[in-house]
Amino acid sequence: MNTMMMAVAERTNEIGLKKALGATSHRILLDFFLEGLFLAVLSGAAGLLLVWGLSTAVNALPMPAMFSGLPIQWNMLAFATLALGWWRWRRPCRRRGRRRR
């Protein structure tokens, strides 16, 4: 079970209270989206820093002539981080946002 599914499952009462106070499913999805986006950006930034550090360390080692090092493509790393974060929040948020209880 992923982090967002746990966050949504543990907040069933909060979701019910928001619905009772008039929140729409769209607003509840937006709340969880913003939380998921924050977590994705934060963990993505930590991952990018880790990759940058490891790449720098590997590039500092003596290498054979046929190996040119570890090039970093920041745009692909950022895209993959955002796409994964978006994909992982969608399913649990939609399921709980539509739940009637």
GIWO-V466543 format. One record per residue. RES is the residue in one letter. SS is DSSP state (A for helix, B for strand, O for the rest). OMEGA is omega in whole degrees, -180 to 180 (NA if undefined). NEAR is the number of other ideal C-beta (glycine too) atoms within 8 Angstrom. Layout:
res = (RES:RES)
ss = (SS:SS)
omega = (OMEGA:OMEGA)
near = (NEAR:NEAR)
This chain:
res = (M:N:T:M:M:M:A:V:A:E:R:T:N:E:I:G:L:K:K:A:L:G:A:T:S:H:R:I:L:L:D:F:F:L:E:G:L:F:L:A:V:L:S:G:A:A:G:L:L:L:V:W:G:L:S:T:A:V:N:A:L:P:M:P:A:M:F:S:G:L:P:I:Q:W:N:M:L:A:F:A:T:L:A:L:G:W:W:R:W:R:R:P:C:R:R:R:G:R:R:R:R)
ss = (O:O:A:A:A:A:A:A:A:A:O:A:A:A:A:A:A:A:A:A:O:O:O:O:A:A:A:A:A:A:A:A:A:A:A:A:A:A:A:A:A:A:A:A:A:A:A:A:A:A:A:A:A:A:A:A:A:A:A:A:O:O:O:O:O:O:O:O:O:O:O:O:O:A:A:A:A:A:A:A:A:A:A:A:A:A:A:A:A:A:A:A:A:A:A:A:A:O:O:O:O)
omega = (-176:-174:-178:177:178:-180:-180:-179:-180:-176:-180:180:179:178:178:179:178:178:179:179:174:179:177:176:179:180:179:176:180:178:-180:176:-179:177:179:178:178:179:-180:-179:-180:-180:177:178:178:178:178:177:178:179:179:179:179:179:179:180:-180:-180:179:180:175:-175:174:-177:-177:-179:-174:180:-180:180:-179:176:-173:-178:179:177:179:179:-180:179:-180:-180:179:178:180:-177:-175:180:-172:-172:-178:-179:179:-179:-180:-180:180:-177:179:179:NA)
near = (4:7:7:14:10:9:11:14:10:6:9:11:6:7:13:9:8:11:9:6:6:5:7:6:7:7:9:15:11:8:9:16:10:8:11:14:11:8:11:15:11:8:9:13:8:8:10:12:8:8:10:9:8:9:11:8:8:9:9:5:6:2:8:4:4:3:6:4:8:7:5:8:6:7:6:7:13:10:8:8:14:11:8:9:14:11:7:12:15:8:8:14:15:9:9:14:12:7:8:3:4)
